[in-house]
Amino acid sequence: MQAKHPEESRTTLTDLVLPSETNPLNNLFGGELLARMDRAASIAARRHSRRIVVTASVNHVAFNKAVPLGSVVTVEAAVSRAFKSSMEIFIDVWVEDRESGKRSKANEAIYTFVAVDETGSPVAVPPLEPETDLEKERYEAALRRKQLSLVLAGKMKPNEATELKALFEN
Ligand SMILES: CC(=O)SCCNC(=O)CCNC(=O)[C@H](O)C(C)(C)COP(=O)(O)OP(=O)(O)OC[C@H]1O[C@@H](n2cnc3c(N)ncnc32)[C@H](O)[C@@H]1OP(=O)(O)O
């Protein structure tokens, strides 16, 4: 299968924060942001694989900044590494300043999606070829994150997570 670049899967969703989507402090409810990120990541995984994709794992989420009611929020997702049937998706969340229009980073997350056939069985996806420095950095670290996620899910023995272990040994 021919390799694809992260740019080919990049997906941008921009939407407002409405009153029904906020918590008692009038900030965006965490679950609503998770859903928006899942939708953007799912489209990115589909664009990369051109297959049915399912969320296998939410590997990391950081709610670093509260997002107030009325904000314009942009969720940007792209495949950061493709393995055999799984894809790591990196998601950046930006909030736009009303007056200046300047975007600032509010949150980020990392999801894993798996491409499946009509029966739900995993199928192979094209490899990913990173281009920019940031894409290369995310690509390099993705294998360690996959191993950590599999160890936490009880699907890999810690002593088999070679690249992850090397982080602590060097
Ligand atoms: C878009 C949506 O929101 S869909 C709704 C929510 N998601 C779902 O319903 C998915 C339900 N889960 C499933 O269908 C299955 O568990 C699947 C398809 C995700 C995985 O199926 P499995 O039988 O575990 O398949 P298998 O063990 O071969 O794993 C498939 C791939 O997923 C990876 N994987 C599985 N679990 C994890 C995990 N927790 N973290 C990271 N990667 C994982 C495996 O490493 C493997 O990757 P590779 O093929 O690239 O090496």
Ligand as a Chemical Component Dictionary entry (heavy atoms), coordinates in Angstrom:
data_LIG
# 
_chem_comp.id                   LIG 
_chem_comp.type                 NON-POLYMER 
_chem_comp.pdbx_formal_charge   0 
_chem_comp.three_letter_code    LIG 
# 
loop_
_chem_comp_atom.comp_id 
_chem_comp_atom.atom_id 
_chem_comp_atom.alt_atom_id 
_chem_comp_atom.type_symbol 
_chem_comp_atom.charge 
_chem_comp_atom.model_Cartn_x 
_chem_comp_atom.model_Cartn_y 
_chem_comp_atom.model_Cartn_z 
_chem_comp_atom.pdbx_ordinal 
LIG C1  C1  C 0 -16.236 5.917  15.668 1  
LIG C2  C2  C 0 -16.717 5.317  16.977 2  
LIG O1  O1  O 0 -16.906 6.023  17.904 3  
LIG S1  S1  S 0 -16.874 3.614  17.106 4  
LIG C3  C3  C 0 -17.536 3.227  18.719 5  
LIG C4  C4  C 0 -16.558 2.957  19.737 6  
LIG N1  N1  N 0 -15.626 1.915  19.384 7  
LIG C5  C5  C 0 -15.981 0.616  19.230 8  
LIG O2  O2  O 0 -17.118 0.203  19.251 9  
LIG C6  C6  C 0 -14.841 -0.347 19.021 10 
LIG C7  C7  C 0 -15.070 -1.651 19.793 11 
LIG N2  N2  N 0 -13.839 -2.466 19.759 12 
LIG C8  C8  C 0 -13.557 -3.275 18.729 13 
LIG O3  O3  O 0 -14.309 -3.397 17.780 14 
LIG C9  C9  C 0 -12.249 -4.046 18.810 15 
LIG O4  O4  O 0 -11.803 -4.090 20.149 16 
LIG C10 C10 C 0 -11.124 -3.400 17.923 17 
LIG C11 C11 C 0 -11.505 -3.491 16.452 18 
LIG C12 C12 C 0 -10.866 -1.944 18.287 19 
LIG C13 C13 C 0 -9.808  -4.171 18.140 20 
LIG O5  O5  O 0 -10.088 -5.502 17.894 21 
LIG P1  P1  P 0 -9.149  -6.699 18.447 22 
LIG O6  O6  O 0 -9.876  -7.953 18.319 23 
LIG O7  O7  O 0 -8.586  -6.276 19.776 24 
LIG O8  O8  O 0 -8.059  -6.725 17.336 25 
LIG P2  P2  P 0 -6.494  -6.761 17.469 26 
LIG O9  O9  O 0 -6.027  -7.304 18.775 27 
LIG O10 O10 O 0 -6.008  -7.380 16.207 28 
LIG O11 O11 O 0 -6.126  -5.210 17.453 29 
LIG C14 C14 C 0 -6.274  -4.464 16.272 30 
LIG C15 C15 C 0 -5.337  -3.280 16.383 31 
LIG O12 O12 O 0 -5.799  -2.416 17.420 32 
LIG C16 C16 C 0 -4.742  -2.149 18.321 33 
LIG N3  N3  N 0 -5.321  -1.942 19.635 34 
LIG C17 C17 C 0 -6.256  -2.688 20.247 35 
LIG N4  N4  N 0 -6.532  -2.184 21.454 36 
LIG C18 C18 C 0 -5.752  -1.088 21.604 37 
LIG C19 C19 C 0 -5.561  -0.148 22.655 38 
LIG N5  N5  N 0 -6.230  -0.211 23.798 39 
LIG N6  N6  N 0 -4.652  0.852  22.461 40 
LIG C20 C20 C 0 -3.947  0.937  21.316 41 
LIG N7  N7  N 0 -4.088  0.078  20.290 42 
LIG C21 C21 C 0 -4.977  -0.922 20.440 43 
LIG C22 C22 C 0 -3.862  -3.401 18.251 44 
LIG O13 O13 O 0 -2.556  -3.140 18.727 45 
LIG C23 C23 C 0 -3.900  -3.669 16.762 46 
LIG O14 O14 O 0 -3.049  -2.741 16.118 47 
LIG P3  P3  P 0 -2.196  -3.111 14.777 48 
LIG O15 O15 O 0 -3.067  -3.995 13.906 49 
LIG O16 O16 O 0 -1.960  -1.787 14.134 50 
LIG O17 O17 O 0 -0.952  -3.777 15.239 51 
# 
loop_
_chem_comp_bond.comp_id 
_chem_comp_bond.atom_id_1 
_chem_comp_bond.atom_id_2 
_chem_comp_bond.value_order 
_chem_comp_bond.pdbx_ordinal 
LIG C1  C2  SING 1  
LIG C2  O1  DOUB 2  
LIG C2  S1  SING 3  
LIG S1  C3  SING 4  
LIG C3  C4  SING 5  
LIG C4  N1  SING 6  
LIG N1  C5  SING 7  
LIG C5  O2  DOUB 8  
LIG C5  C6  SING 9  
LIG C6  C7  SING 10 
LIG C7  N2  SING 11 
LIG N2  C8  SING 12 
LIG C8  O3  DOUB 13 
LIG C8  C9  SING 14 
LIG C9  O4  SING 15 
LIG C9  C10 SING 16 
LIG C10 C11 SING 17 
LIG C10 C12 SING 18 
LIG C10 C13 SING 19 
LIG C13 O5  SING 20 
LIG O5  P1  SING 21 
LIG P1  O6  DOUB 22 
LIG P1  O7  SING 23 
LIG P1  O8  SING 24 
LIG O8  P2  SING 25 
LIG P2  O9  DOUB 26 
LIG P2  O10 SING 27 
LIG P2  O11 SING 28 
LIG O11 C14 SING 29 
LIG C14 C15 SING 30 
LIG C15 O12 SING 31 
LIG C15 C23 SING 32 
LIG O12 C16 SING 33 
LIG C16 N3  SING 34 
LIG C16 C22 SING 35 
LIG N3  C17 SING 36 
LIG N3  C21 SING 37 
LIG C17 N4  DOUB 38 
LIG N4  C18 SING 39 
LIG C18 C19 SING 40 
LIG C18 C21 DOUB 41 
LIG C19 N5  SING 42 
LIG C19 N6  DOUB 43 
LIG N6  C20 SING 44 
LIG C20 N7  DOUB 45 
LIG N7  C21 SING 46 
LIG C22 O13 SING 47 
LIG C22 C23 SING 48 
LIG C23 O14 SING 49 
LIG O14 P3  SING 50 
LIG P3  O15 DOUB 51 
LIG P3  O16 SING 52 
LIG P3  O17 SING 53 
# 
